[in-house]
């Protein structure tokens, strides 16, 4: 028994070493010399650390989840490096590392193991956190603002949008917090893109209703607040109210919309950008983000594809202002079909904070 365990551990070590070797090879230049910077090497190691921990946690949950189930409902594919699509993973890790996305930084990027039944291996999905969207927008944006202001507006605040018109050449706003310690109920929010050329400044205002339209269809009450079922001995016995982190989720939604509205410069799009964009198309982004928040490092889930609405608020300004941003830069885009029409078995494991 001990010999078998040692053999498995030895095989796992060789597979993980193979992963790191494949990552470093992806960084190899055309003349055969490694082109890793110290920062990129550290990032590659961070991806390994997070994924190795995620696989071990997912395997514990798989074994526990299989207990007492009929054979036909069991997941018999262990979460091990030997069962991961290393070739695709190594390419995606290199692309994410080159972008500067760090899985050990909160809200940068989430990695989601999902079962690819076609090859009987686990793929790893890459989902941007709200800070990750900022990193990508800054790197690939067509006209990147010098500053982005994001604010949640409460009932006791004073907020006045200043439209761009014949008498006023700069779009702006007035905002005052009248009671910092008891601001009342959330009534909406806004983001403001600031440019060196102030005539380009853009204000986007969202009501509470518009913000909640961007809430995932099955949003976790643990983060958004609300009611959840109470279970005892396998039976639903009632409901309980959960306060959640509604204010933070509203802020993150506005933040994602702000950086998602920055149009991508087609001349800056490279292989790394396209590779991660393709990786996202393997599943429904909106539903996955919700499952990350609610079931991170938990049981295997069956989720169906779902198309999310775009993250674009209604701009305050004239008709000649900034155009509708390209979908590729959005957090929740309409161009993300699922890779398969059938349901995909997932075991989300993310490093993101509350929500997305």
Secondary structure, DSSP 8 states (H G I E B T S, - for coil): -HHHHHHHHHHHHHHHHHHHHHHHHHTB-TTS-B---HHHHHHHHHHHHHHHHHHHHHHHHHHHHHTT--GGG---S--SGGGB-HHHHHHHHHHHHHHT--TTSTTTEEEEEEEETTTTEEEEEEEE-HHHHHHHHHHHBSS--SEEEEEEEETTSEEEEE---SS--S-EEEEE-S-TT---SEEEEEEEEE-SSGGG-EEEEEEHHHHHHTS-TT--HHHH-EEEEEEETTEEEEEEEE-TTHHHHHHHHHHHHHHHTS-B-TTT--HHHHHHHHHHTTS-HHHHHHHHHHHTT---EEE----------EEES-TTS-----GGG-SS-TT---S-SS-EEEEEE----S--
